[in-house]
Amino acid sequence: MAGISMQTVDKRFGKTEVIQQVDLAINDGEFAVFVGPSGCGKSTLLRLIAGLEEVSGGTIQFDNQDVTNLEPSERGVAMVFQSYALYPHMSVYDNMAFGLKLKKTDAKTIRERVQESARILQIEHLLDRKPKELSGGQRQRVAIGRAIVRKPRVFLFDEPLSNLDAALRVQMRLELKRLHRELGTTMIYVTHDQVEAMTLADRIVVLNGGRVEQVGTPLELYHHPANLFVAGFIGSPKMNFIAGKIAGCNGNLVQVDIGTSHPISAEVPESSSLKPGVPITIGVRPEHLSDADPSEGSEQTSHVEGTVIAVEHLGSEAYIHLKLNTNAADEPLVFKAIGDTGWETGQQATVTVEPGRCYLFDESGNAVERGH
């Protein structure tokens, strides 16, 4: 196992800077997930750790050992790609054993490692089959088993579940978590799917434009996003954002004018420096909005009105898309309702907003400290 430290790491392809001044520490035995939109640099960062790309600046250390200029084979890493890359003419056993045979490992050790890896992955009964006889999930297990037999210091996964169907992805996520618990080895996993990130990670590294936006546990990022980008990326459906201005301040409450008939109240620390007239963006998650009777809320509860423009029925729940009664060009407000909701397109709806559920972001996009 190994803890990984990156100091001011840069990567340029010509004049294009794809990784910019990354400082990052991954703990020994941690399951870390790199997440972000396509082109954010997450796979490049993984390849820098693996040694498949050379850094343009900065250093990479494994347990305080500088590995910046070491070859991939000298770093003790094993990588699992989106493509299974199995040899079609070889059996599962031979595919898993191939890397050890190249290192001239003795036959007894190879047999023991392959059988142990097959046991962990529950593919003992597949060792004599060829890849063409396997399902997609079974092939991915073989690819992971090929990595396990090497007993690496670090496992690196580059979107390994992208080729699987939805049900199989869920199953494989559970198996990867079990695998991590059993092996206790440092694992770094790259994905653009924030649901995968939330369900797999001990800590998530959110990347955007080659920079680290925020690092934290899944719930830290969900409850305390550092900025608009993280707030909009973590959570499904994404957080609602409404542009406005501070209309008034009263203790730990501010009123935000969003161009509707009534402002929205939001909690802030009493020491907050927000002042009337300051531009602000208010954020609230779909699951924190309610279509309950406005009279049931507290005096501090806010209400917004709009027209239903779409209803997404998902069975146990539904998502209602609401065009606010304002001239602003904000995106529709999305709120979560029960699965058998009676909302229909064209209806007028009133949605309640609790002050303690609101997030505020300043003009630069950074989060304003919340009041609780």
HUZI-V454937 format. One record per helix or strand of 2 or more residues. SS is the DSSP state (H for helix, E for strand). FROM is the first residue (numbers start at 1). TO is the last residue. If there is no record, write none. Layout:
# HUZI-V454937
ss = {SS SS}
from = {FROM FROM}
to = {TO TO}
This chain:
# HUZI-V454937
ss = {E E E H E E H E H H H H H E H E H E E H H E E E E H E H E E E E H E E}
from = {4 16 31 42 57 65 72 77 92 107 124 131 136 154 166 186 194 203 211 218 228 240 253 264 279 286 289 294 302 317 333 348 355 359 366}
to = {13 26 35 50 62 66 75 80 102 121 126 133 148 158 183 191 200 208 216 223 233 250 257 268 284 288 290 296 313 324 338 353 357 361 368}
